[in-house]
Amino acid sequence: MIRPRDTQRQRVYTAEREIADALALTSTDVSTPDKYRARLNEICASRFMRDTWPHVQSVPVHFSWRRRGACGGQRGIYSGTNRWVMRELYLIHELAHVIVIRSDFEGAHHGRLWCEIYLKLVARFMGSAA
């Protein structure tokens, strides 16, 4: 099956860019691979995650200095190590992709279900300021 066109992608990226710098001051520091992994493990081990998405118990993360951005998929998160991508907001963005894909959803990558999951994760793990 072919996925529907991802019409919200650019709007999501634009909104993230607009708030990323402000949130970087108040969010959890994930600026190194060890800190990134620790925060991801903390989120995945939370009661909220276990109760809401029990099929997502652990998410491996793979780092590469060659990768510029990040992507989340069935096998985990693949991320670059640059300053821009090593932020909690983007960690949660990719985790939302992992949750959607592991739910066997066939919608757009940044569609309604992804947005709902993403906003729940941001509200729960980054707080009301986000």
C-alpha positions in Angstrom: 0.0 0.0 0.0 1.2 3.5 -0.8 1.2 6.0 2.0 -0.9 9.1 1.6 0.9 12.4 0.7 2.5 14.0 3.7 0.9 17.4 3.5 1.7 18.5 7.1 5.4 17.8 7.0 6.6 21.3 6.2 4.2 22.8 8.7 5.5 20.5 11.5 9.1 21.3 10.6 8.4 25.1 10.5 6.6 25.0 13.9 9.5 23.1 15.4 12.1 25.5 14.1 10.2 28.4 15.5 10.1 27.0 19.1 13.3 24.9 19.2 15.7 27.6 20.4 13.3 28.7 23.2 12.6 25.2 24.3 16.4 24.3 24.3 16.8 26.5 27.4 14.2 24.6 29.5 14.3 21.1 28.1 16.4 18.1 29.2 20.0 18.2 28.0 20.5 15.5 25.3 23.5 17.0 23.6 25.7 13.9 23.7 24.9 10.4 22.6 25.0 9.1 26.2 22.5 11.8 27.4 20.3 11.2 24.4 20.2 7.5 25.0 19.6 8.0 28.8 16.6 10.4 28.2 15.1 8.1 25.5 15.4 5.1 28.0 13.8 7.2 30.7 10.9 8.1 28.5 10.4 4.5 27.3 10.5 3.1 30.9 7.9 5.6 32.2 4.6 4.4 33.4 2.9 6.8 30.9 4.6 4.9 28.0 3.9 1.5 29.4 0.2 2.4 29.9 -0.3 4.3 26.6 1.9 2.3 24.1 2.8 -1.0 25.7 4.2 -2.3 22.3 7.0 0.3 22.6 9.1 -0.9 25.6 12.5 -0.1 24.2 13.8 1.9 21.3 17.4 1.5 20.2 19.2 4.6 18.9 21.9 4.5 16.3 24.3 7.5 15.9 26.4 8.5 12.9 28.4 11.6 12.4 27.7 11.2 8.7 23.9 11.6 9.2 22.7 15.2 9.1 19.2 14.7 10.5 17.3 12.0 12.3 14.6 9.5 11.5 12.5 7.1 13.5 11.4 3.7 12.3 10.5 0.1 13.2 14.1 -0.6 14.3 14.6 2.5 16.4 16.0 6.0 15.9 18.8 6.9 13.6 20.4 10.2 14.4 23.2 12.5 13.5 25.3 14.0 16.3 25.2 17.6 15.3 24.0 20.3 17.7 20.8 20.9 15.8 19.4 17.4 15.9 20.6 16.5 19.5 17.6 18.2 21.2 14.8 16.8 23.3 12.1 18.1 20.9 13.6 16.2 18.0 14.1 13.1 20.1 10.4 13.1 20.9 9.6 13.8 17.2 11.4 10.7 16.2 9.9 8.6 19.0 6.5 9.5 17.8 7.4 8.1 14.4 8.6 4.8 16.1 5.3 4.6 17.9 3.2 5.1 14.8 5.2 2.7 12.7 5.1 0.0 15.4 1.3 0.5 15.6 1.1 -0.7 11.9 -0.5 2.6 10.9 -0.5 3.3 7.2 -1.2 7.0 7.2 1.0 10.0 6.4 4.3 10.2 8.3 3.2 13.5 9.9 -0.5 12.9 9.7 -3.2 13.1 12.3 -2.2 10.1 14.4 1.4 11.1 14.4 0.5 14.7 15.5 -1.7 13.3 18.3 1.1 11.1 19.6 3.7 13.8 19.2 1.7 16.4 21.1 0.9 13.9 23.9 4.6 13.1 24.3 5.6 16.8 24.2 3.0 17.7 26.8 4.0 14.8 29.1 7.8 14.9 28.9 8.5 18.6 28.1 5.7 20.2 30.1 3.2 22.9 29.5 5.8 25.4 28.4 6.2 23.4 25.2 
